[in-house]
Amino acid sequence: MNVLEQFKATPLSLSKLPASFIETNLSENGQVHSDHLQSTTRQPFGSSNVYKASILHYRVLAEGDDVKTVYEAAIKLPPNMEEEYFPGDAIGILTYNLPSEVDYLLDRLHLLESADQTYEVKLAKPVKKKNPELPHYVPRYVTPRRLLSECLDIRITPRKGLLQTMANYTADECEKRLLEILASKEGTNLYNELILKNEMNFLHVLKYVATCKPPLAMLIEHLPRLQARPYSVASYGRENHIRIAFAMLNEGHVGITTHMLESKLLHPGKGDKYLYLYLRQLKPVFQYRDEDHERNVIMIGPGTGVTPYVSFLEYRKQAKASNRKIKMGSAWLLTSCRYQDRNYLYEDELKGFMQAGVLDRLHVASSRDAHSQYKYVQDIIEDRKEELVDLLLDDSTKLYLCGEGRTMLPRIQDTIVTCMSKVKGIPKTEASDLLAEYRKTGKYLYYSMIRY
């Protein structure tokens, strides 16, 4: 291997690994919970308990050539959650790793035969680690299959400590040396090129090092928690149900939660109509409340980023219907799609909000329609910059930005800053500082959606 030749004479600087502190043993008497193994544990950003809720029905919001398939699922609203959520909130959905990937890992660990037997997870004795604690999201009694399916993130990008630990369970000397190089200070450039640049996860690395067979306890110690996935609620005040929308990933990529949801919608089997979910709230909260009725709102949400604004507008419509004298500020919505005839999400509902007088301006960009006035949301902002900036600088205005946060939202935010600079004749740095101040005061709320 060229890499091994390159590092043949290079002494490696490796960190001192922490002592192992967990062991797993077969158990004859332990009982494994039938519900999702994380359903009784505290959840990141959780503001409610985990509820078991049924999927009522679904519809396809978008499909066709050159667009992602987007589904909308209606979920029965848990009784205790009805009073707890506001427009803009999201739910966290407990997820499962792909069965094919779990089976691969069980095979590598020589656990296929005992995959459904009960194991006890406990602290190893004698305890060598100072103040050891078992992960709270791993129950005492588990089966290997359900542990790997429901508790541990097996798609995690492996850090150097994990790679170095894996080397200790690798029989082939060349493979062991490769893992040690990747884990070392001297191998940082190789780690960046091979692991980070190629977006290799733990399973990818295992396929590179065929003789690596780590024990189950090591995975519990080194793999992080399998996190619940957040989805904005796309409704408010509907009869005993909430709606979420989700887009399938491009070909070649499978999101574990979108795959799970699609399977439950299209191929429901016994027990498959249920989800485990909880109310998820960030700080500052991305919400629309009663006190926001009188404020002007600018809502920007490309693609599925439009979903929380449907709940905003449903709330405004209900408020107006119950009190015709209510004073409402101006509401602008900027969204986008690829083709208006194929994946313009919630088109009919948004036009209905316009007719009801709860949405004052609606601008839609379509990136692949030949004769579209706007290709991207940024084009709308640039074209309408004088009106938008004047409205944004009004003391009674709130700005909401929701969408894919890795590349799309930073570009939109930069366009807003550039337009503020142009319209007001101030340096871009000053405009950026002003928008940052708006985030601190809650005048500007930013929600980065995560694709899974």
KETI-398596 format. One line per field, with one value per residue (C-alpha): x, y, z; residue number from 1. Coordinates in Angstrom, 2 decimals. Layout:
<rs>
c1 <- X ... .
c2 <- Y ... .
c3 <- Z ... .
resi <- NUM ... .
</rs>
This chain:
<rs>
c1 <- 0.00 1.39 0.25 2.11 5.25 4.91 4.77 7.10 9.83 7.61 7.19 3.53 2.24 -0.84 -3.01 -3.36 -6.67 -9.12 -9.62 -12.45 -15.29 -18.28 -18.99 -21.88 -22.95 -25.77 -28.67 -31.30 -33.67 -33.44 -36.46 -36.10 -38.68 -41.03 -41.20 -38.34 -35.37 -34.91 -38.59 -38.12 -34.92 -34.50 -34.11 -31.90 -33.92 -36.93 -39.72 -42.14 -42.17 -41.81 -45.24 -46.27 -48.46 -50.18 -49.88 -53.39 -52.85 -50.47 -50.29 -47.58 -46.75 -44.21 -42.90 -41.74 -38.68 -35.78 -37.46 -37.27 -40.33 -41.94 -44.50 -46.82 -47.86 -50.77 -49.98 -52.49 -51.78 -50.88 -53.45 -50.89 -49.12 -52.06 -51.48 -47.70 -46.86 -47.00 -46.74 -43.13 -42.32 -40.77 -41.15 -38.27 -38.89 -37.01 -35.40 -33.86 -30.70 -31.19 -31.74 -29.23 -26.51 -27.33 -27.12 -23.74 -22.40 -23.80 -22.08 -18.75 -19.03 -19.95 -23.25 -25.77 -26.56 -27.13 -28.52 -31.92 -30.77 -30.83 -27.61 -26.95 -24.94 -22.99 -19.80 -16.76 -15.00 -12.51 -13.39 -10.32 -11.96 -12.54 -16.24 -17.55 -21.17 -23.21 -24.82 -28.31 -29.74 -28.65 -30.94 -29.56 -31.06 -30.83 -30.45 -27.50 -29.87 -32.01 -29.00 -27.44 -30.78 -32.18 -29.42 -26.08 -25.15 -23.37 -23.06 -20.94 -17.78 -15.10 -12.88 -9.25 -9.87 -12.31 -9.90 -7.08 -9.33 -10.40 -6.72 -6.57 -9.16 -7.63 -5.75 -4.01 -0.87 -1.22 -4.81 -3.84 -1.02 -3.39 -5.80 -2.95 -1.67 -5.15 -5.41 -1.99 -0.91 1.37 -1.55 -3.80 -3.60 -4.43 -7.34 -8.69 -8.36 -9.55 -12.14 -13.46 -13.25 -14.82 -17.42 -16.54 -18.53 -17.82 -19.31 -17.22 -14.05 -15.00 -15.20 -11.64 -10.26 -11.77 -10.06 -11.29 -13.84 -14.55 -16.61 -20.10 -18.99 -16.44 -19.16 -21.25 -18.24 -17.21 -20.26 -22.50 -26.21 -28.52 -30.23 -33.90 -34.55 -36.40 -39.34 -41.21 -44.94 -46.77 -50.13 -51.82 -55.20 -56.31 -58.66 -56.48 -53.61 -50.43 -48.70 -45.08 -43.47 -40.24 -38.22 -36.42 -32.71 -31.15 -30.39 -27.38 -28.11 -30.55 -31.65 -32.41 -35.45 -36.91 -36.50 -38.29 -41.11 -41.57 -41.69 -44.35 -46.44 -46.14 -45.73 -47.46 -47.27 -48.31 -47.04 -45.61 -48.21 -46.71 -44.01 -42.22 -42.05 -41.63 -41.89 -38.54 -37.79 -34.58 -33.46 -34.42 -37.65 -38.61 -42.26 -45.15 -47.37 -50.33 -48.08 -46.72 -50.10 -49.53 -45.96 -44.84 -43.34 -40.95 -40.86 -38.17 -38.20 -36.89 -38.29 -39.42 -38.30 -41.81 -43.40 -43.35 -44.88 -47.96 -48.56 -47.94 -50.53 -53.08 -52.74 -53.21 -56.27 -57.85 -57.15 -58.74 -61.79 -62.35 -61.83 -62.52 -61.36 -57.89 -55.07 -52.46 -49.11 -47.97 -46.92 -44.48 -43.47 -40.54 -40.14 -38.74 -38.94 -37.40 -40.54 -43.80 -45.84 -44.01 -42.75 -44.27 -45.13 -48.48 -49.34 -53.12 -52.95 -50.63 -52.90 -55.81 -54.00 -53.61 -57.35 -58.11 -56.03 -53.52 -50.67 -50.00 -47.18 -46.14 -43.04 -41.94 -38.64 -38.31 -34.76 -35.42 -38.43 -37.18 -39.23 -39.18 -38.73 -36.69 -34.40 -33.56 -34.87 -31.79 -33.03 -36.33 -34.50 -32.24 -35.13 -37.29 -34.46 -35.73 -39.13 -37.76 -34.99 -37.32 -39.76 -37.00 -35.66 -39.11 -39.11 -42.26 -40.91 -39.64 -37.58 -37.76 -35.35 -35.78 -34.19 -31.15 -28.43 -25.17 -25.05 -28.46 -29.25 -25.78 -26.13 -29.56 -28.36 -25.39 -27.78 -29.86 -26.73 -25.59 -28.98 -29.05 -25.63 -26.74 -30.07 -28.78 -25.38 -23.50 -20.48 -21.34 -19.67 -22.01 -25.03 -23.79 -23.39 -26.92 -28.38 -26.39 -27.87 -31.34 -30.63 -29.64 -32.82 -35.17 -36.09 -34.43 -35.05 -33.03 -33.86 -31.48 -33.20 -31.26 -31.49 -31.64 .
c2 <- 0.00 3.42 4.86 2.22 2.82 6.57 6.13 3.12 4.93 7.47 7.17 7.80 10.05 8.35 9.47 7.45 5.65 5.71 2.47 0.22 0.31 -1.54 -5.22 -7.12 -10.62 -12.94 -12.74 -15.38 -13.24 -9.72 -8.22 -5.99 -3.22 -3.67 0.08 1.99 1.59 5.37 6.14 6.50 8.56 12.32 13.72 16.55 19.81 17.85 19.85 16.93 13.23 10.76 9.76 6.79 8.24 6.66 7.71 8.49 9.00 10.53 12.23 12.90 16.61 16.33 13.72 13.39 13.76 15.77 16.45 14.84 12.93 14.79 13.20 14.70 12.51 13.22 12.03 11.67 14.41 12.92 14.21 15.78 17.62 19.65 22.40 22.30 23.27 26.51 27.33 26.86 24.07 20.82 17.26 14.87 11.41 8.47 6.62 3.27 2.36 0.54 -3.22 -4.09 -2.01 -3.46 -7.00 -6.20 -4.98 -7.99 -10.26 -8.45 -8.80 -12.52 -11.78 -12.92 -16.12 -14.26 -11.07 -11.49 -12.87 -10.70 -9.17 -7.24 -4.01 -3.14 -1.58 -3.80 -5.01 -4.08 -0.53 1.25 4.45 7.32 7.96 5.68 5.97 3.85 5.82 6.78 6.04 2.38 0.27 -2.34 -5.20 -5.20 -7.47 -6.75 -6.17 -3.63 -1.93 -1.32 -0.47 1.95 3.29 3.78 5.93 3.47 6.05 8.43 9.91 8.08 10.28 9.45 7.89 5.42 4.53 3.94 1.72 -0.22 -0.93 -2.91 -5.34 -5.72 -8.93 -7.93 -5.90 -3.75 -2.84 -2.16 0.12 2.02 2.69 3.86 6.20 7.71 8.13 9.74 13.36 12.58 11.17 14.22 15.13 11.56 11.53 14.76 13.48 9.92 10.23 13.79 14.72 11.42 11.61 8.11 6.79 3.99 1.33 2.50 2.19 -1.31 -2.40 -1.12 -3.13 -6.59 -8.16 -5.56 -7.18 -4.87 -6.20 -4.92 -3.18 -1.13 0.15 1.26 3.13 4.83 5.25 8.22 8.18 7.64 11.03 11.65 13.56 16.90 17.76 21.06 20.81 21.99 22.67 24.24 23.74 20.84 18.26 16.00 15.71 17.38 17.23 16.88 16.92 15.20 14.88 11.73 12.09 11.94 8.58 6.92 8.34 6.80 8.78 6.42 8.36 9.27 5.60 4.54 7.02 6.12 2.42 3.04 5.03 2.77 -0.67 -0.60 -3.85 -4.83 -2.19 -0.07 2.69 4.10 6.70 7.67 11.43 14.35 18.12 19.66 23.32 25.24 28.43 30.99 29.27 29.37 30.20 32.45 33.48 35.74 38.74 38.33 39.02 42.77 42.46 42.38 38.99 38.12 34.35 32.82 29.06 27.35 23.89 22.06 25.12 26.43 23.89 25.85 28.87 26.84 26.52 30.29 31.10 28.60 30.24 33.72 32.51 31.06 34.24 36.38 34.10 34.29 38.07 40.10 43.30 41.95 44.06 42.07 43.15 42.51 38.95 38.15 34.67 33.84 30.21 28.19 24.95 23.42 23.33 25.02 22.22 19.43 20.44 23.76 22.67 23.71 25.83 25.66 26.35 29.32 30.84 30.24 32.19 35.05 35.03 34.90 38.04 36.47 36.42 39.72 38.83 35.50 35.17 31.85 31.12 28.09 27.19 25.01 26.58 28.15 31.34 31.82 35.41 34.21 31.18 31.34 32.99 35.22 36.65 37.65 39.35 41.23 42.33 43.47 44.70 48.25 47.10 44.14 46.07 48.91 46.39 44.50 47.66 48.49 47.95 45.84 43.35 39.82 37.87 34.07 31.96 28.18 25.59 23.45 24.91 23.65 25.83 27.28 29.35 30.94 32.08 33.57 35.29 36.74 38.09 39.78 41.38 42.53 44.08 45.86 47.27 48.47 49.97 51.76 52.67 51.09 48.73 45.08 44.38 46.85 45.23 41.82 43.07 44.49 41.16 39.38 41.77 40.94 37.26 38.06 40.04 37.55 39.88 37.40 33.67 31.07 27.38 25.00 21.85 18.60 16.09 12.45 .
c3 <- 0.00 -0.92 2.40 4.37 2.32 2.85 6.64 6.84 8.75 10.50 14.28 15.14 17.92 19.35 22.23 25.41 25.14 28.05 29.92 28.80 31.33 29.86 29.46 27.89 28.89 27.91 30.35 31.04 33.10 31.67 29.93 26.86 26.40 23.47 22.74 21.10 23.45 23.72 24.39 28.15 28.06 28.00 24.49 23.18 23.05 24.29 25.91 26.35 27.01 24.14 22.84 20.72 17.96 14.99 11.34 10.10 6.38 3.87 0.50 -2.06 -2.31 -5.12 -7.52 -11.10 -13.26 -11.82 -8.46 -5.06 -3.91 -1.01 1.29 3.84 6.78 9.12 12.65 15.47 18.00 21.39 23.94 26.25 23.44 22.20 24.77 24.47 20.91 18.94 15.23 14.16 16.60 15.48 16.62 17.13 15.69 17.18 14.33 13.41 11.54 8.25 8.80 6.06 7.77 11.19 9.76 8.19 11.53 13.41 10.91 11.35 15.12 14.84 16.54 13.95 15.84 19.12 17.57 19.22 22.56 25.65 26.92 30.10 29.78 32.93 34.24 33.87 37.00 38.16 37.14 35.78 34.56 36.97 37.64 34.89 33.80 31.46 28.61 29.77 26.31 26.45 28.64 31.00 28.99 25.20 22.24 19.93 17.00 18.81 20.42 17.00 15.43 18.03 20.29 18.51 15.52 13.25 10.46 12.52 11.00 13.05 15.15 15.73 19.13 17.61 14.80 17.30 19.41 16.32 15.62 18.87 17.46 13.99 13.17 9.93 10.63 7.50 8.32 11.94 10.80 8.48 11.35 13.57 10.85 10.46 14.23 14.62 14.59 11.64 9.65 10.00 6.30 5.30 7.78 6.28 2.71 3.19 5.96 6.02 2.34 1.25 4.03 5.19 8.12 10.59 8.31 5.35 7.43 8.58 4.94 4.40 7.34 6.91 9.95 12.43 14.77 17.71 20.64 21.34 24.54 22.60 20.29 23.27 24.65 21.40 19.16 19.99 20.52 17.56 17.58 16.93 13.70 13.75 11.48 11.48 12.11 8.99 10.60 13.57 15.21 13.05 14.53 16.65 14.19 13.04 9.65 8.68 5.24 4.26 1.07 -0.03 -0.67 -4.10 -5.70 -4.14 -0.67 1.78 4.83 7.67 8.90 5.52 4.53 7.71 7.17 3.51 4.40 7.04 4.56 1.52 3.07 6.44 8.34 11.81 14.23 11.44 11.65 14.84 15.47 18.66 18.88 21.23 21.09 20.22 20.93 20.35 22.04 20.87 19.90 16.23 16.89 15.95 18.89 19.65 20.23 16.69 15.04 15.07 13.87 10.25 9.36 6.56 6.08 3.87 3.28 0.13 -0.63 2.50 4.47 3.80 6.18 9.47 7.73 6.82 10.56 11.01 8.38 9.66 13.06 11.57 9.65 12.78 14.72 12.02 11.82 15.57 15.79 12.65 14.35 15.03 13.60 11.75 10.46 6.93 6.05 3.24 2.14 -0.14 -1.19 -4.08 -6.02 -9.13 -11.27 -10.36 -11.95 -10.10 -6.67 -5.63 -2.10 -0.59 -3.65 -3.19 0.53 0.12 -2.50 -0.12 2.59 0.12 -0.58 3.15 3.70 6.12 3.58 1.83 -0.58 -2.01 -4.18 -5.65 -7.39 -9.66 -10.57 -13.62 -15.29 -18.50 -18.25 -14.48 -13.30 -10.34 -10.21 -6.51 -3.36 -3.46 -6.79 -5.15 -2.28 -4.68 -6.90 -3.98 -1.80 -1.20 0.04 1.96 3.70 4.65 6.09 7.90 9.54 10.90 14.66 14.48 11.91 12.52 10.00 9.81 7.76 7.49 5.22 4.52 6.69 5.24 2.12 1.26 4.36 4.59 0.96 1.59 4.73 2.84 0.18 2.90 4.34 0.88 0.17 3.55 2.71 -0.74 0.30 3.38 2.01 4.90 4.90 4.60 7.94 9.61 7.96 9.10 12.66 12.59 11.45 14.16 16.71 15.38 16.09 19.66 20.30 18.61 15.77 13.38 13.90 12.00 11.75 10.02 8.78 8.83 6.00 7.01 .
resi <- 1 2 3 4 5 6 7 8 9 10 11 12 13 14 15 16 17 18 19 20 21 22 23 24 25 26 27 28 29 30 31 32 33 34 35 36 37 38 39 40 41 42 43 44 45 46 47 48 49 50 51 52 53 54 55 56 57 58 59 60 61 62 63 64 65 66 67 68 69 70 71 72 73 74 75 76 77 78 79 80 81 82 83 84 85 86 87 88 89 90 91 92 93 94 95 96 97 98 99 100 101 102 103 104 105 106 107 108 109 110 111 112 113 114 115 116 117 118 119 120 121 122 123 124 125 126 127 128 129 130 131 132 133 134 135 136 137 138 139 140 141 142 143 144 145 146 147 148 149 150 151 152 153 154 155 156 157 158 159 160 161 162 163 164 165 166 167 168 169 170 171 172 173 174 175 176 177 178 179 180 181 182 183 184 185 186 187 188 189 190 191 192 193 194 195 196 197 198 199 200 201 202 203 204 205 206 207 208 209 210 211 212 213 214 215 216 217 218 219 220 221 222 223 224 225 226 227 228 229 230 231 232 233 234 235 236 237 238 239 240 241 242 243 244 245 246 247 248 249 250 251 252 253 254 255 256 257 258 259 260 261 262 263 264 265 266 267 268 269 270 271 272 273 274 275 276 277 278 279 280 281 282 283 284 285 286 287 288 289 290 291 292 293 294 295 296 297 298 299 300 301 302 303 304 305 306 307 308 309 310 311 312 313 314 315 316 317 318 319 320 321 322 323 324 325 326 327 328 329 330 331 332 333 334 335 336 337 338 339 340 341 342 343 344 345 346 347 348 349 350 351 352 353 354 355 356 357 358 359 360 361 362 363 364 365 366 367 368 369 370 371 372 373 374 375 376 377 378 379 380 381 382 383 384 385 386 387 388 389 390 391 392 393 394 395 396 397 398 399 400 401 402 403 404 405 406 407 408 409 410 411 412 413 414 415 416 417 418 419 420 421 422 423 424 425 426 427 428 429 430 431 432 433 434 435 436 437 438 439 440 441 442 443 444 445 446 447 448 449 450 451 452 .
</rs>
